Each structure stands twice: as C-alpha cells, then as structure tokens.
C-alpha cells in the first residue's frame, strides 16, 4: 500500500508525539509547518517551537509563514505535492483555499470530544467545567473552526486528580495513536466521516491572564477545578499585601465555613472559606520564589487563622 506524502502542521510539545508516530509508521514527511520562532527567556533570543526543533533534528524542511492567506504561501504549499495535511495545535487559521490543496484534504487532531469544546483551550476548559470525560477527535477540517466531520475519536475519564498537565500528556499520546489509525482507515476506505451533532456545542475560550485571580466568593469546588485547569499557565493567585501569591495545588476540605467571610483563613494551615465550602491550599509560590508546600511556606510567611486573603491587611 502506498504510504502517504504528508505535510505536518503543529507548534507546541503537544504536537510532537503525533509527528513522531507518523514518521515511525513510515509516512513520508514532506514538510513541517510551525509557528515562527519567538523571543524567549531573559535574553529574548528567538526560540524554535518544539515541533520546529524536532523537525530540524530529523532533517525535514520547515516552513514558518505568519499567515496562510498570502498567495505565495498557498503556492508554496501546493508545490509540495502532498497527499494530505495533518494539523495539530498549529495556531494558524487555514483558509478554504489551503484546505482544498491536498487531494485527501486536511485532518485535525483536536483535544476534545466534539462538538464539546471547539476552540483554543479544550483541555483546560473541560477540567474547569468538571467534565467526566475528555478525549481526542480526528476530524476532516472545514473552514468553520473545529466544525468538520469526525473520522475517529478516543475517550479518557477525568477525575478529581486530573490536571491540565496530566490531561495534556494523556491526550497527546492518545492523539498519536489515533492519527495513524485514522490515516490507515482513510487510505483503505474503512472510515465513514460522521457529521458533528448540533446539540452539545461549546467553545473553549483562549486562556487569559485576566482570569488568574481567585475569587473566594465562588464555591470551593469551582475554585479547586480552576486551580487544576489553569496551572501551570496562566496560573491562579490571590493578592495579599500587594503581592500576587500563586496557588499551585489545593483540595476540598470538610472544615465548616458557614458564617465566615469569603477569603477568611479558618485555621493555621491555609484552609480558606469560600462562597460555599472550604478550600485547603496545599502548595504556593511567591513572586521570584520556587513552589513550596504549605507547611514550609508558612514557616517563612505566617498567615494565621482569621487572616482575610485579598485584603490589604490581616483580619
């Protein structure tokens, strides 16, 4: 059976296992597309994306256009003579003119069970919403964002320990397994694309630093999910004495918070009264410092019972 000629389009760490899997399966990686290098670190030196760096290590041609809407970019893409494009967390919108170039079209590896969580941050939004399941969908790309027919999907179960990092890694591996199966099925004609159902559609809004602040008036369950969803980026924090202190890990507590003002510490172990319920902070980080467990943190930064977090002075 003919091995497909592939253009791979991806940028972050999440995409690399899929690229490796395709190469290991014997597909011809004709070209790799990735986001342009970005300034990073204290020296602001340009840094290659993880996909770009890996592709260079394998000797594959790498293209980093800033837009796919320019005629010269489309012409260059067409000149590659690929059979199909595989897209995973690329970060550029592909117009219909680009989608129409490969004879087998473009397929996307998306980190959710479509149509739930179309958009930029499906991993984090699934955790934040308290979803019981997540997964990966392999879909044929259409011009409308994440709206194409689904070729194949795999599911994973979420629980109270699931974090953005753990789910990221799990779905990255699952995506690599599914993409090779999907391409086999497309080549053999054994897959039937399924239109996405009209019901259950949600959009995963892009993550923003503006949503990092913890609002203690919200229920403890909601805040605990937010911490798991938004760590490590953009992170979550409370402000105390003008200092933004990151909360890296927390758990729900049975400590009674009824009658206490939201944000009040109910003991000397950082149990915080919330709008409903209590949150026990387990790991924190001050600006410019490393992350610390609660006991070690409090040894150098006492926050006694009765302190009101986010207030300017202790209660």
C-alpha positions in Angstrom: 0.0 0.0 0.0 1.3 3.5 -0.9 2.5 5.5 2.1 1.0 9.0 2.1 3.1 12.1 1.5 2.3 14.3 4.5 2.6 18.0 5.4 2.6 18.2 9.1 1.4 21.4 10.8 1.9 21.9 14.6 3.7 24.0 17.1 3.8 23.0 20.8 5.0 20.0 22.7 1.5 18.5 22.4 2.0 18.0 18.7 5.4 16.3 18.7 4.2 12.7 19.6 1.9 12.8 16.5 4.8 13.8 14.3 7.0 11.0 15.7 4.2 8.5 15.3 3.6 9.3 11.6 7.3 9.0 10.9 7.6 5.7 12.8 4.6 4.4 10.8 6.5 5.0 7.5 4.7 8.0 6.2 6.8 10.4 4.2 7.1 13.8 6.0 7.4 16.1 3.0 7.3 19.3 5.0 6.6 20.6 8.5 4.8 23.9 9.2 5.1 25.6 12.6 4.7 29.0 14.2 7.7 31.4 13.6 10.4 31.4 16.3 9.5 33.7 19.2 11.7 35.7 21.6 12.1 33.8 24.9 14.0 33.9 28.2 15.8 36.8 29.8 17.9 37.4 26.7 14.8 37.4 24.5 16.6 35.2 22.0 14.5 33.7 19.3 13.5 30.1 20.2 12.2 27.4 17.8 8.9 25.8 18.7 9.1 22.2 19.9 7.8 20.9 16.5 10.2 23.1 14.6 13.2 21.9 16.7 12.3 18.3 16.3 11.7 18.6 12.6 15.1 20.2 12.1 16.7 17.4 14.1 15.2 15.0 11.6 16.2 17.0 8.5 12.7 17.8 7.4 12.0 21.1 5.6 10.3 23.6 8.0 8.1 26.5 6.9 7.0 29.2 9.3 4.6 31.6 7.5 2.9 34.2 9.5 -0.3 33.8 7.6 -1.8 31.2 5.2 -3.8 33.8 3.3 -1.0 35.1 1.2 -0.8 33.8 -2.4 2.9 32.9 -2.2 2.3 30.8 0.9 -0.5 28.9 -0.9 1.6 28.4 -4.0 4.5 27.1 -2.0 2.1 24.7 -0.2 0.7 23.5 -3.5 4.1 22.9 -4.9 4.9 20.3 -2.3 2.6 17.7 -3.9 1.4 16.2 -0.6 -1.5 13.8 -0.3 -2.8 15.2 3.0 -2.0 17.7 5.7 -2.1 16.7 9.4 -2.8 19.6 11.7 -2.5 19.6 15.5 -2.3 22.7 17.6 -0.7 24.7 14.8 -2.0 28.1 15.7 -2.8 29.5 12.2 -6.1 29.5 10.5 -6.2 27.6 7.2 -8.5 29.2 4.7 -10.6 27.1 2.3 -8.0 27.7 -0.4 -5.4 25.9 1.7 -7.8 23.1 2.8 -8.6 22.4 -0.9 -4.9 21.8 -1.9 -4.2 18.3 -0.7 -6.2 15.7 -2.6 -7.2 14.0 0.7 -7.8 17.3 2.4 -6.5 18.3 5.8 -7.2 16.4 9.1 -7.0 17.9 12.5 -6.1 16.2 15.8 -8.3 18.0 18.4 -8.1 17.5 22.1 -11.8 17.2 22.9 -14.9 15.2 22.1 -16.5 17.3 19.5 -18.7 19.3 19.3 -17.9 20.0 23.0 -15.0 22.4 23.4 -14.3 23.6 20.0 -11.6 26.3 20.1 -8.3 27.2 21.7 -8.2 25.7 25.2 -10.3 22.4 25.3 -8.1 20.7 27.9 -8.3 23.4 30.4 -12.0 24.2 29.9 -13.0 20.5 30.3 -11.3 20.3 33.7 -12.6 23.7 34.8 -16.2 22.7 33.9 -16.0 19.5 35.8 -16.5 17.2 32.7 -16.5 13.5 33.4 -14.8 12.7 30.1 -12.5 14.2 27.5 -10.7 12.7 24.6 -9.3 13.3 21.1 -11.2 13.7 17.9 -9.6 13.2 14.4 -11.7 15.3 12.1 -11.7 16.5 8.5 -11.1 20.2 8.5 -13.6 22.7 7.3 -13.4 26.4 7.1 -15.6 26.9 10.2 -13.5 26.4 13.4 -13.4 22.7 14.5 -16.7 22.0 12.7 -15.6 19.3 10.3 -16.8 15.7 10.2 -15.3 13.3 12.8 -13.3 10.3 11.5 -12.3 8.8 14.7 -12.3 9.5 18.4 -10.8 8.2 21.7 -12.1 8.9 25.2 -10.5 9.3 28.6 -12.0 9.6 32.1 -11.4 12.7 34.2 -11.3 12.6 38.0 -10.6 14.9 40.9 -6.8 14.4 40.4 -6.8 15.3 36.7 -4.7 18.4 36.0 -4.1 20.4 32.8 -0.6 18.9 32.7 -1.7 15.3 33.2 -4.5 15.5 30.7 -2.3 17.3 28.2 0.2 14.4 28.3 -2.5 11.7 28.2 -4.3 13.3 25.2 -1.0 13.9 23.3 -0.2 10.2 23.5 -3.8 9.2 22.5 -3.7 11.6 19.6 -0.5 10.0 18.3 -2.2 6.5 18.5 -5.4 7.7 16.7 -3.8 9.7 13.8 -2.0 6.6 12.4 -5.2 4.6 12.7 -7.2 7.3 11.0 -4.8 7.6 8.1 -4.9 3.8 7.6 -8.7 3.9 7.6 -8.8 6.8 5.1 -6.4 5.0 2.8 -8.3 1.7 3.0 -11.7 3.4 2.8 -12.9 1.8 6.0 -13.7 5.1 7.9 -17.0 6.9 7.4 -16.9 10.6 8.4 -19.6 11.5 10.9 -21.1 15.0 11.0 -20.9 16.6 14.4 -24.3 16.7 16.2 -25.9 20.1 16.5 -26.5 19.7 20.2 -23.8 20.0 22.9 -21.8 22.6 21.1 -19.5 24.6 23.4 -16.4 26.8 22.7 -13.2 26.7 24.7 -12.2 30.3 25.0 -8.5 31.2 24.8 -6.7 31.3 28.2 -6.0 34.7 29.6 -4.0 36.1 32.5 -7.1 38.2 33.3 -8.8 35.1 34.7 -6.0 34.2 37.1 -7.3 35.9 40.2 -9.1 33.7 42.7 -12.5 35.0 43.7 -13.1 33.5 47.1 -16.9 34.2 46.8 -17.1 31.4 44.3 -17.8 27.8 45.5 -14.7 25.8 46.7 -15.4 23.1 44.1 -15.3 25.6 41.3 -12.0 27.1 42.6 -10.4 23.7 43.1 -11.2 22.8 39.4 -9.9 26.2 38.3 -6.5 25.6 40.0 -6.1 22.2 38.4 -7.2 23.6 35.0 -5.1 26.8 34.9 -1.8 25.5 36.4 0.9 26.0 35.1 -0.4 28.7 32.7 -1.8 31.3 33.2 -1.7 30.2 36.8 -4.0 31.3 39.6 -3.3 33.6 42.5 -4.6 35.6 45.4 -3.3 39.1 46.3 -2.0 39.8 49.8 -0.2 43.0 50.9 0.1 43.8 47.2 1.9 40.6 46.4 0.4 38.0 44.0 0.8 34.6 45.5 0.2 31.7 43.2 -1.8 28.7 44.3 -0.3 25.6 42.7 -2.4 22.9 44.4 -5.4 22.7 46.6 -8.1 20.3 47.8 -11.6 20.4 49.1 -11.9 20.5 52.9 -14.7 19.4 55.3 -14.0 22.3 57.6 -17.1 24.2 58.3 -17.0 27.7 56.8 -20.6 28.8 57.5 -20.8 32.4 58.7 -17.2 33.2 57.7 -16.4 35.9 55.2 -15.2 34.5 51.9 -11.4 34.5 51.9 -11.0 34.1 55.6 -8.5 31.6 56.9 -10.3 29.1 59.2 -7.1 27.6 60.7 -3.4 27.9 60.7 -3.0 25.5 57.7 -4.4 27.8 54.9 -8.0 26.5 54.9 -9.9 29.2 53.1 -13.6 30.0 53.5 -15.2 30.2 50.1 -18.7 31.2 48.8 -19.7 27.7 49.5 -17.4 25.2 51.2 -13.7 25.3 52.2 -10.6 25.1 50.2 -7.3 23.7 51.7 -4.3 25.2 49.9 -1.5 22.6 49.7 1.2 24.3 47.6 2.0 28.0 46.9 4.6 30.2 45.2 5.6 33.8 46.0 6.9 36.0 43.2 10.5 35.2 42.4 10.5 32.1 44.6 10.0 28.4 44.0 6.9 26.5 44.8 6.5 25.3 48.4 4.3 23.0 50.4 2.0 24.8 52.8 3.9 24.0 56.0 7.3 25.2 54.5 5.6 28.3 53.1 4.0 29.3 56.4 7.4 28.9 58.2 8.6 31.9 56.3 5.4 33.7 55.6 2.9 33.3 58.5 -0.8 33.6 57.6 -2.6 32.9 60.8 -6.2 32.0 61.4 -8.6 34.9 60.8 -6.5 36.4 58.0 -8.6 37.6 55.1 -6.8 36.8 51.8 -7.1 39.5 49.1 -7.5 42.2 51.8 -4.7 44.7 52.3 -4.1 43.8 56.0 -4.6 40.7 58.1 -8.1 40.3 59.6 
